[in-house]
Structures are given as structure tokens and as C-alpha cells.
Amino acid sequence: MSRVISKVLSPAMQFWLRSQVEEVETLDISIQGSDRQILKGHVSGVTLNGNQAIYQGLHLGEVQLKGENIRINIGQVLRGKPLQLLETIRVSGAVAISNQNLQASISSALLGEGFKGLLETLLEHQGISEPSRLLESYDIDWHGAYLDNNYFILQGNLTHNGVTNPLNIKAKLTLIPPQTLQLSEVEIQGIPDINNHNVKDFSVDLGSDVSINSFQLDTDKLVCEGELLIRP
């Protein structure tokens, strides 16, 4: 390992990565590049292996990531300043999430926004206008999220006009590479504005920053492999 990597860059990157997560059990980093490249602010590649990380309240099991052609503020790092990315990078790798991880993440703001977006899409798919406005009249307390073979199950309590009822959503998940998630065999119970508990199949666009190559949903674990853009 080069002197710049071992003495300067590796500790700085460890510190930066740990600052991005609330907690991580293990974190191993391998940095590729020559001193000459790194002193110009260019890192050829970084490989990261982590276990049991918490990011914005989202609990992740195993994380394996690799980034290439990374531009960093090496001049400031050499003066003791925090490491920063100077350009957007595309990171490839795999993430595993178990039922235990998912349940531990149920109260995270990140997951809550995802659930809200899912509900908006469901309501819109049922022909309901202004679904986001309608959701403002609901008070939803999520208490369960599970993986069961190819199915995703979401449970909570929905309060509307002072009346609280159980809310249950079940859907079969299928990936249409690289950015589309197909929901089929959808069942909904507990939303008063949806009369039919069975919803037609529909798709969710995951956005241009995501490119998923494989999506394996086992009995109690989701393993996802693909690419993700990380912006400065």
C-alpha cells in the first residue's frame, strides 16, 4: 500500500464513511491508486465491505460496494480537512436486507417516505385525484414490514375521521431491469377510499440514479445487486 493511502487517505475515508452512517458493526475499505494519481485528487478505485450499518434509520445487513474514478479534495485532506467528493460517482455492488433489518427500520424517515410514495402510487392507480392531499387526512402508524418469498407485506394502523382501522398491504415484487419494480397480486385492506381490495398490477419507476441488475427475494431476505449514483 502506498504511503499516501496508508497514512492519509485511508483514515480520512474511514472517518468520512462512518460520518455518513449512524452505526456500523464492521467496515473494511480497500483503496486502489498510485501516490502520483492520489496527489492529483484522483482515486482509481475503492472497495467497501460493511456489516449491520444504519443509514438514516434504515438498517442494512451486508453491504458490498465498489466505486471507480473518484475525484476528491486531496489538498484539503492533506491539511487535515474532511474528505469530500468533487464529482458524482457511480457505485456498483450488493446490499442484503433481512426481515429483522426491515422491522428495525420501520420507524425510519427514509422508509416512511418510501411507504408514503407507495400509497400515493396505489391511490393514483385507483383513479383517485390528488392522492398526496388525501393522505394528509390520514394518520398512519406503521408497525410491521415483512418479506415472504416473493411477497412484501406492510402493516399498520390508519386513523381517518377519528376512526382507527388496521391497514394491510401485500404485493408480489418483480424487477424489470434496470429501474422498474413491478407490483402484482396487490391486496389492500384498511384504506376507506379504495373500495376494491384487489388492485391491478402496476409498475414503479425507481429513478435514473438507480440501475438494478438482480433482485432476489427469498423467504426472509432481499439481496439487490446493481449501481447507484452518489452525488457530492
For each residue, the residues with C-beta under 8 A, 3 or more apart:
1: 5 6 10 31
2: 5 6 33 34 35 38
3: 6 7 35
4: 7 8 9 35 38 39
5: 1 2 8 9 10 31 33 35 38
6: 1 2 3 10
7: 3 4 10 11
8: 4 5 11 12 77 78
9: 4 5 12 13 31 38 43 74 77 83
10: 1 5 6 7 13 14 29 31
11: 7 8 14 15
12: 8 9 15 16 77 82 83
13: 9 10 16 17 29 31 46 83
14: 10 11 17 18 27 29
15: 11 12 18 19 82 83
16: 12 13 19 20 82 83 84
17: 13 14 20 21 27 29 48
18: 14 15 21 24 27
19: 15 16 82
20: 16 17 55
21: 17 18 24 53 54 55
22: 54 55 56 57
23: 52 53 54
24: 18 21 27 50 51 52 53 54
25: 50 51 52 53
26: 49 50 51 52
27: 14 17 18 24 48 49 50 51 53
28: 48 49 50
29: 10 13 14 17 46 47 48
30: 46 47 48
31: 1 5 9 10 13 43 45 46
32: 43 44 45 46 47
33: 2 5 37 38 42 43 44 45
34: 2 37 38 44
35: 2 3 4 5 38 39
36: 39 40
37: 33 34 40 42 43 44
38: 2 4 5 9 33 34 35 41 42 43 74
39: 4 35 36 74
40: 36 37 74
41: 38 71 72 73 74 75 86
42: 33 37 38 69 70 71
43: 9 31 32 33 37 38 46 69 70 71 72
44: 32 33 34 37 68 69
45: 31 32 33 66 67 68 69 70
46: 13 29 30 31 32 43 66 67 70
47: 29 30 32 65 66
48: 17 27 28 29 30 63 64 65 66 93
49: 26 27 28 63 64
50: 24 25 26 27 28 53 60 62 63 64 65
51: 24 25 26 27 61 62 63
52: 23 24 25 26 59 60 61
53: 21 23 24 25 27 50 59 60 63
54: 21 22 23 24 57 58 59 60
55: 20 21 22 58 60 110
56: 22 108 109 110
57: 22 54 105 107 108 109 110 111
58: 54 55 105 108 110 111
59: 52 53 54 97 100 101 102 104 105 108
60: 50 52 53 54 55 63 95 96 97 101
61: 51 52 95 96 97 98 101 221
62: 50 51 94 95 96
63: 48 49 50 51 53 60 93 94 95 96
64: 48 49 50 93 94 95
65: 47 48 50 91 92 93
66: 45 46 47 48 91 92 93
67: 45 46 70 89 90 91 92 230
68: 44 45 89 90
69: 42 43 44 45 89
70: 42 43 45 46 67 85 87 89
71: 41 42 43 85 86 87
72: 41 43 77 83 84 85 86
73: 41 76 77 81 83 84 86
74: 9 38 39 40 41 77 78
75: 41 78 79
76: 73 79 81 82 84
77: 8 9 12 72 73 74 80 81 82 83
78: 8 74 75
79: 75 76
80: 77
81: 73 76 77
82: 12 15 16 19 76 77
83: 9 12 13 15 16 72 73 77
84: 16 72 73 76 232
85: 70 71 72 88 89 230 231 232
86: 41 71 72 73 232
87: 70 71 232
88: 85 229 230 231 232
89: 67 68 69 70 85 229 230
90: 67 68 227 228 229 230
91: 65 66 67 227 228 229 230
92: 65 66 67 226 227 228
93: 48 63 64 65 66 225 226
94: 62 63 64 223 224 225
95: 60 61 62 63 64 223 224
96: 60 61 62 63 221 222 223 224
97: 59 60 61 101 102 221 222 224
98: 61 101 102 147 220 221 222
99: 102 103 146 147 220 221
100: 59 103 104
101: 59 60 61 97 98 104 105
102: 59 97 98 99 105 106 145 146 147
103: 99 100 106 144 145 146
104: 59 100 101
105: 57 58 59 101 102 108 110 111 145
106: 102 103 111 142 143 144 145
107: 57 111 112 142
108: 56 57 58 59 105 111 112
109: 56 57 112 113
110: 55 56 57 58 105 113 114
111: 57 58 105 106 107 108 114 115 145
112: 107 108 109 115 116 142
113: 109 110 116 117
114: 110 111 117 118
115: 111 112 118 119 140 142 154
116: 112 113 119 120 135
117: 113 114 120 121
118: 114 115 121 122 154 169 204
119: 115 116 122 123 131 135 140 191
120: 116 117 123 124 131 132 135
121: 117 118 124 125 131 202 204
122: 118 119 125 126 169 186 188 191 194 199
123: 119 120 126 128 131 134 135 191 193 194
124: 120 121 127 128 131
125: 121 122 199 200 202
126: 122 123 193 194 196 199
127: 124
128: 123 124 131 134 193 194
129:
130: 133 134
131: 119 120 121 123 124 128 134 135
132: 120 135 136
133: 130 136 137
134: 123 128 130 131 137 138 193
135: 116 119 120 123 131 132 138
136: 132 133
137: 133 134 160 161
138: 134 135 158 159 160
139: 158 159 160
140: 115 119 156 157 158 159 167
141: 156 157 159
142: 106 107 112 115 145 154 155 156
143: 106 155 156 157
144: 103 106 153 154 155 156
145: 102 103 105 106 111 142 152 153 154 155
146: 99 102 103 152 153 155 220
147: 98 99 102 151 152 153 217 218 219 220 221 222
148: 151 152 153 219 220
149: 217 218 219
150: 172 173 174 217
151: 147 148 170 171 172 173 185 217
152: 145 146 147 148 170 171 172 173 217
153: 144 145 146 147 148 168 169 170
154: 115 118 142 144 145 167 168 169 170
155: 142 143 144 145 146 166 167 168 169
156: 140 141 142 143 144 166 167
157: 140 141 143 164 165 166 167
158: 138 139 140 164 165 166 167 190 191
159: 138 139 140 141 162 163 164
160: 137 138 139 163 165 192
161: 137
162: 159
163: 159 160
164: 157 158 159
165: 157 158 160 190 192
166: 155 156 157 158 189 190
167: 140 154 155 156 157 158 189 190 191
168: 153 154 155 187 188 189 190
169: 118 122 153 154 155 186 187 188 189
170: 151 152 153 154 185 186 187
171: 151 152 183 184 185 186 187
172: 150 151 152 183 184 185 186
173: 150 151 152 181 182 183 215 217
174: 150 181 182 184 215
175: 180 181 182 212 214 215
176: 180 181 182 203
177: 180 211 212 213
178: 210 211 212 213 226
179: 205 206 207 208 210 211 212
180: 175 176 177 203 204 205 206
181: 173 174 175 176 203 204 206
182: 173 174 175 176 201 202 203
183: 171 172 173 186 201 202 203 204
184: 171 172 174 201
185: 151 170 171 172 201
186: 122 169 170 171 172 183 198 199 200 201 202
187: 168 169 170 171 197 198 199
188: 122 168 169 191 194 197 198 199
189: 166 167 168 169 197
190: 158 165 166 167 168
191: 119 122 123 158 167 188 194
192: 160 165
193: 123 126 128 134
194: 122 123 126 128 188 191 197 199
195:
196: 126 199
197: 187 188 189 194
198: 186 187 188
199: 122 125 126 186 187 188 194 196 202
200: 125 186
201: 182 183 184 185 186
202: 121 125 182 183 186 199
203: 176 180 181 182 183
204: 118 121 180 181 183
205: 179 180
206: 179 180 181 210 212
207: 179 210
208: 179 229
209: 228 229
210: 178 179 206 207 226 227 228 229
211: 177 178 179 226 227 228
212: 175 177 178 179 206 215 224 225 226 227
213: 177 178 225 226 227
214: 175 223 224 225 226
215: 173 174 175 212 222 223 224 225
216: 222 223 224
217: 147 149 150 151 152 173 221 222
218: 147 149 221 222 223
219: 147 148 149
220: 98 99 146 147 148
221: 61 96 97 98 99 147 217 218
222: 96 97 98 147 215 216 217 218
223: 94 95 96 214 215 216 218
224: 94 95 96 97 212 214 215 216
225: 93 94 212 213 214 215
226: 92 93 178 210 211 212 213 214
227: 90 91 92 210 211 212 213
228: 90 91 92 209 210 211
229: 88 89 90 91 208 209 210
230: 67 85 88 89 90 91
231: 85 88
232: 84 85 86 87 88
